[in-house]
Structure formats: structure tokens, C-alpha cells
Amino acid sequence: MSRSENIHVSLRFRPLSNKEIEENESMIWSVSSTTVSLKPEWAQYLLDYKRLSRTPKTYNYNHCFSSKDQNYKVYETVAKRVVLASLDGYNGTLFVYGQTGSGKTYTMMGNDSCSEETLRKKSNITPIINKTRRSVSPIIRNHSFTPSSEVKKDKGLLIFALEDLFTHIKNSTDRTYCLSCSYLEIYNEQVYDLLEFNNDILSVNEDPQKGFYVRGASEHAIGSLEEILKFIEKGEANRKYAATAMNHHSSRSHTIFKLNVTSVQIENNDSNSITTESMLNFVDLAGSERVSNLNPDVSFEAKHKQNKSKENIETLLNEGKHINTSLFYLCQVISKLSEKTSYSSDSHIPYRNSNLTKILRSSLGGNSLTCIICTAVPTLSQFEMSLSTLRFGGIAKTITNNIEANIKSNNNSELLQVYQKDLEILRKELENAQQGGKDKLDEALGIRKKLEERISRLTQMLFNQSRQNHMLKSFEENSQDFKSNFWCPGAGDLIVDIKMVSQGEKPINVLKFDQKGILALEKMRTMNLDLKKKEQEINELKEFKQSLLDSKINLKNDLKQALNLCQQLSAGKEKYKEKCKKLKKKTKIFQSRLALVERHSGLSNLNDEQLQELENFFFYSLDAVKNAKFRKKYESKLNQIQHDIVRFESPIANKKQKQLWGILGLHDDLSSISSDSESSLDFETSFYRNNKPDKDCYNSFASHDISTLIYENFENEDIGRNYIKNHFVSENGDSIPLNEIPNTLLNSKRN
Ligand SMILES: Nc1ncnc2c1ncn2[C@@H]1O[C@H](COP(=O)(O)OP(=O)(O)OP(=O)(O)O)[C@@H](O)[C@H]1O
């Protein structure tokens, strides 16, 4: 069953620093247990100097802490509840928010030493602007509040929380707890692992079930408080700090210390146990800062002989830019969450804008008891920055989270049941022994020792079991990663085992395997084999897919060809149809002709031969008819022509006739004339000339007559011809050769 709970917000002002006291800075805020307001005289002052536009309001929070309050009070008042709830399976987040130098790291980490070692280091601290990680513990940081020799020890909330947790775990008799931790840093928007420092950038991934998580972050099992403090110290040594005007030891990154708390409740009566799993986040944010506050304190630097290089300033500016940007996105998420209605969904909350908001996703509006401690500087000079922090806190406390304990029911192994029974028996024995008075004291102590041993063994077993489960889960989730981390080149399927790792083979992100981890390795080996098989199957499938693709292409081409063929066929079909139509028509005609033929010939059912004969006959007749038609046509034309000839010839003939008759008459006349041939010839020629007969007529008649004339009038032909030659000329005056006089005329004359 989940329940809603608003984010718990408290406000804390730090005391004035030595420097601020020297500069006569005043504390302008008055603080009660739950409210913060400006002191009236300072409110008026700020209004007068226009640093405030209207009368300031009183700010309410779940708790407010004055500059005199110690970390312990803060822990007891606001953090303890969240921390202890983790033992019952509730996720929790404690985070500190505020401007740079306002006491966030002090609140979270304190200024107390965790070990003798760190105390020894204290005297060697040289706060410098650095780009790289330094081996400086947070708990040995140099405070300018009191002389270093008199540093007042004050543990941070994280240390109080861990101490509290371990005390509770120790006192718990019905549950066994397993703790593991990881420590992350977001520097310039990149996520680093502070416990496995190798400068590898980790990615923040999203999982539908888990939500956002940092992939590849190392997780370390914790056996004791000392162990965990060592991890913190290691992480802090890798964290980035730098000196700025506001803080000589300013955090340049956001850090998230994650504590996984798993508990197993041991029931006496049955083998079922309740397992709870929770996550506690301790978030120390880098402080929002003004660019003007970034310059390192010159006097401080001079004191420490520190060179203020241009490069350092650029680094600081870049860091400041990233810090402010991510804080801006955090404020944006907070603001959106405060506006969130029951209708709006998470998709409207811009968690994805930065790694910080992604990592804090479950703490802001998710399943987590969240407690924000806003830290502020109470001075007049930092008024605006403090106001901004107060507003942030005001908005954040309106955000509601849905909280639900992460409880699982779990079946333990038979061994676990045996241990449970053993424990029960031992407890009873102890009770009996304790009741037996002094005599039984030794016995009771012995039983108690046994009981403690069993408990310790059981704890160890549960812890290993939980670790193993955790690892197996990780293997399943990140099998690919594990493969690449543990794959030994050239060793086939073999996995690098612990020995090889210890011999310096150096796989990256090595998990420290305990004996139980070997089991997990075995499982991983099997998984690798499975993976290989799967890869082979995938390859085969890929090949099959390729062959399918090839045949798809071939089929496509075939289809194209078939389509073309279809098109051609359909075009041919059209033609064929047309032809069929024509043939049908012809057949019809033929049939009708055939019928005609049959009707006229009186024949029926003619065979092919007969038909052929008929056809020949038909065409022959047709030719004959055609010829007869032609002949008739041309005969009539011929007649017409002949008729025309006659028509045209008759006047010529008449004329000829007339001329002939004239010639003949002349001839007679000539005969009767005296023998003076020359005169008759002259006459004759002159006649021709005067009558001008046409050339043909002249030729036809004259030649004949001339021959006759020659023959009849000249005793010698040559003399006659010469004569004619000289005197017989054509119409145009040329003399006509005798051989050209047509003989035909002679015939016609005779006729
Ligand atoms: N409540 C307090 N009591 C005594 N000293 C304090 C308190 N809060 C802060 N300080 C001192 O103020 C200085 C700045 O504090 P701290 O480094 O915690 O600031 P911060 O908010 O973490 O700054 P940044 O964001 O720059 O890291 C430190 O020297 C710290 O010891």
C-alpha cells in the first residue's frame, strides 16, 4: 500500500565566518523552529535600497535551524526518520541545497574526522584550485571559522546516519541486514565513480522497471562502520574541490552516496521470510554561484603562495556554468512537480534534462521519503542568494511523493531453516541459563557465545546469498558488459578467473569475487555458451534472411517479366480478336456465298475439292465477266475513237480528194499541153505553191505525180529529177529529196 507524503524541507543558516565577522557583516534573518523572516530593521533597509520590491513575507518550513544548531540536532530532527525507515524497506533521500559556501558539505559530511589517519593528514591541507582529484578528506577540510588547532568536531548527517543504522542493525534480533554502497560524482554533467576512480564516464540509463540508473557503477558490500567510513574517505579523496571567494574548499561537483539496505526477517514458525530492500541517497549538491564569487580569495592565495592562473579561472567558470545549469534543471523539475496535478503525468516533468535530475528522479515525485535541507548564509551581502534558496525550499515542500515499502516474501533454503531452529533452541537455553543464577553464569556465557557465532554465520550466509543474487541479477542484466570485461582474448570461451585478475591481467571494472562468486562465474560461463549459440543462430537467421532477400529480388524480376509478357499477350489478344472478327466476317461472307453457290448449283455438302473447283470456276467466271466488261468498255471506247478518227479524217479526206482531183485534172491538162515540159512543170509547181496544200497532202500526191511526170515527161529520169530538184521545193522553201516522197501515195493513186 503506498501513501503520499510531501517532501520534507528544512532550512539552516550557518554561523558567520571569521572573514564575515571581520567585515562586520550582520545576520539579517530571524529564525524560529519552523519560520524564517527578515529582521524588521533589515527588511526596511532592503526596501529603502530597492533590494526588495515589497514587504517580505515569512517563510515556513518543516524545520528551521539557526546558526547555533549542530549537525546532530539536524540529524535527530529531520534525517533520522528517513534513515531508519530504510531498515523497513523505505527508500530515502537526504539532500542539501544552497548557495556556495552556505554549509551543504558541512551539513552532510561534517568536519569531524573519521579516522586517526585523516586527523594526521589535517595539518597538511593546502586548499588549491585544482582540476584533478586530490587526496583530501572532507572531514579534514580547513575551516576559517576557528583556528585549525581548535577545530570543533561535528560529524555530518551521513556519519550520524551510518552510526545509527549500524546500531539498529546490531540490536535487531529478528532480522539480518546486508549493506552495500556506491559513491558517484556528477562533474561538468558527467557521472564518475568515486570508489573505482579510473576517470571512466558512466552513463545514466533508463529501465522501464528500475527507472533511471547509473550503468557500471561499482557497488561494495559493507561489513562494518569502519569499512564504510573508509569507502567514504576514499570517495572524498577522489572528489573535486577548489578554492573560490565564497569557499576555500568549494565542491565543484554534485555527489551521491548510495546505500543499499537489504534485510531478511527470520520467522520462527515457517520457512518464509520477509525481505526488504531499500536505497538511501545522501546528496551533496554543488552550490549555485555567481561569477563574481568564483575568483579565489587573493589574500588567501597569497597566504598559500598560490598562483591564480588564467587556466584555473576558466576551469572555475566552466564548472560554475555546469553547476548552475544543472541546478536550474533541478529547480525546473521542482517547479513542475509543484504544479503537477493528478491529471498530469511524469512525461511532463523534465527529468531528462540533466543527469542530476535523472538520478534524483525517484527522490523527487517518486517512491522515496525525501528530506531537503536548504542551507543559507545569513548575511546582508548574500541576501539575494539566500532569498533564492528560501524560495526553492518553499516550492519543494509542496511536492508529493508516493511512498511504498519494498517488501518481498522469500523462501529460504533448508540450511536457513536449520539455523533458525538452532537459534531458537540456543535462545531458550540462554534464557534458562540466565534464570539459573550465578552457577549457571558460565554456561549462559557459553551459550551466548555459541548464539553469537551462529548469528554471525547466519548473517554471513545471508549476506553472501544476497550478494550472489545481486551478482546473478547483474550478470543477467549486463551479460554483454560482463562478457567484454571478462573475455580473455585468445582463450576461446574461457573466462578470466580471479587468479588471472590478481596476476595483473587487468580486466576493467573488476568485481571482487568472494568464494560464492565462483558459482556466479560458472553461471556466466554457461551464459556465454548460450550467448554464442544464440549468436550462431542469429547469424544463420541473417543468412537465411539474405537468401530470402535474394529470392525476393529474383521473384520481383520474374514478376516484371511476366507482367511484360502479359501486356504483350493482351495486346496480341486484341489483335487476335480483331483478326477473329475479320475472319468471322469473311466466314460469314463465305458461308453466304457458299449458300448462294449451293442454291444455284443445286449441290450441297460440298467437299474441299469441289469447293476449290467451284472457287476456281467462280474466279474464272469472275475474270471472264470482268474481261467481258472491260472489252465491252474498251470496244465502245475504240468505236468512239474510230468514230472520232473518221469524223476528223473525213474533212481531210475530202480535202485530199479535192486536191487529188485537182491534180489529176492538172495532169490531164498537162498532157494536152504542148510538149514544153518545162512550162507545164512550172505551172504545176506554181499551182502547188499558190494552193498551198498541207504538207502531207502535198507529199503524198506530189511525189506520185512527180514520178509520173518525170516518167512521162522526161526522156531521161536524171534530167527530170534534177529539174524537180531545182524547182520542186517544200512549203517552207526547202527542196524535197525524191526518196522521201512516200510510196504509199503511189498506191492510193493507183487505187
Ligand atoms: N553550521 C556550521 N557551523 C560551522 N561552520 C560551518 C557551518 N556551515 C558551514 N560552515 C563552514 O562554512 C564553510 C563553507 O561550508 P561548506 O564547504 O560546507 O559550504 P558548501 O555549501 O558545501 O559550499 P560549496 O557549495 O562551495 O561546496 C566551511 O568552512 C564550513 O566549515
Ligand as a Chemical Component Dictionary entry (heavy atoms), coordinates in Angstrom:
data_LIG
# 
_chem_comp.id                   LIG 
_chem_comp.type                 NON-POLYMER 
_chem_comp.pdbx_formal_charge   0 
_chem_comp.three_letter_code    LIG 
# 
loop_
_chem_comp_atom.comp_id 
_chem_comp_atom.atom_id 
_chem_comp_atom.alt_atom_id 
_chem_comp_atom.type_symbol 
_chem_comp_atom.charge 
_chem_comp_atom.model_Cartn_x 
_chem_comp_atom.model_Cartn_y 
_chem_comp_atom.model_Cartn_z 
_chem_comp_atom.pdbx_ordinal 
LIG N1  N1  N 0 26.820 25.162 10.694 1  
LIG C1  C1  C 0 28.111 25.427 10.538 2  
LIG N2  N2  N 0 28.896 25.581 11.610 3  
LIG C2  C2  C 0 30.193 25.878 11.479 4  
LIG N3  N3  N 0 30.804 26.043 10.293 5  
LIG C3  C3  C 0 30.077 25.933 9.194  6  
LIG C4  C4  C 0 28.707 25.604 9.252  7  
LIG N4  N4  N 0 28.236 25.534 7.991  8  
LIG C5  C5  C 0 29.277 25.791 7.193  9  
LIG N5  N5  N 0 30.377 26.013 7.892  10 
LIG C6  C6  C 0 31.684 26.358 7.339  11 
LIG O1  O1  O 0 31.478 27.174 6.192  12 
LIG C7  C7  C 0 32.393 26.887 5.174  13 
LIG C8  C8  C 0 31.663 26.539 3.897  14 
LIG O2  O2  O 0 30.904 25.412 4.149  15 
LIG P1  P1  P 0 30.729 24.263 3.093  16 
LIG O3  O3  O 0 32.005 23.947 2.428  17 
LIG O4  O4  O 0 30.007 23.178 3.755  18 
LIG O5  O5  O 0 29.826 25.026 2.066  19 
LIG P2  P2  P 0 29.122 24.434 0.823  20 
LIG O6  O6  O 0 27.738 24.911 0.812  21 
LIG O7  O7  O 0 29.328 22.987 0.743  22 
LIG O8  O8  O 0 29.926 25.144 -0.328 23 
LIG P3  P3  P 0 30.184 24.672 -1.801 24 
LIG O9  O9  O 0 28.875 24.591 -2.486 25 
LIG O10 O10 O 0 31.048 25.715 -2.386 26 
LIG O11 O11 O 0 30.861 23.363 -1.714 27 
LIG C9  C9  C 0 33.196 25.737 5.642  28 
LIG O12 O12 O 0 34.412 26.180 6.065  29 
LIG C10 C10 C 0 32.397 25.136 6.777  30 
LIG O13 O13 O 0 33.187 24.567 7.756  31 
# 
loop_
_chem_comp_bond.comp_id 
_chem_comp_bond.atom_id_1 
_chem_comp_bond.atom_id_2 
_chem_comp_bond.value_order 
_chem_comp_bond.pdbx_ordinal 
LIG N1  C1  SING 1  
LIG C1  N2  SING 2  
LIG C1  C4  DOUB 3  
LIG N2  C2  DOUB 4  
LIG C2  N3  SING 5  
LIG N3  C3  DOUB 6  
LIG C3  C4  SING 7  
LIG C3  N5  SING 8  
LIG C4  N4  SING 9  
LIG N4  C5  DOUB 10 
LIG C5  N5  SING 11 
LIG N5  C6  SING 12 
LIG C6  O1  SING 13 
LIG C6  C10 SING 14 
LIG O1  C7  SING 15 
LIG C7  C8  SING 16 
LIG C7  C9  SING 17 
LIG C8  O2  SING 18 
LIG O2  P1  SING 19 
LIG P1  O3  DOUB 20 
LIG P1  O4  SING 21 
LIG P1  O5  SING 22 
LIG O5  P2  SING 23 
LIG P2  O6  DOUB 24 
LIG P2  O7  SING 25 
LIG P2  O8  SING 26 
LIG O8  P3  SING 27 
LIG P3  O9  DOUB 28 
LIG P3  O10 SING 29 
LIG P3  O11 SING 30 
LIG C9  O12 SING 31 
LIG C9  C10 SING 32 
LIG C10 O13 SING 33 
# 
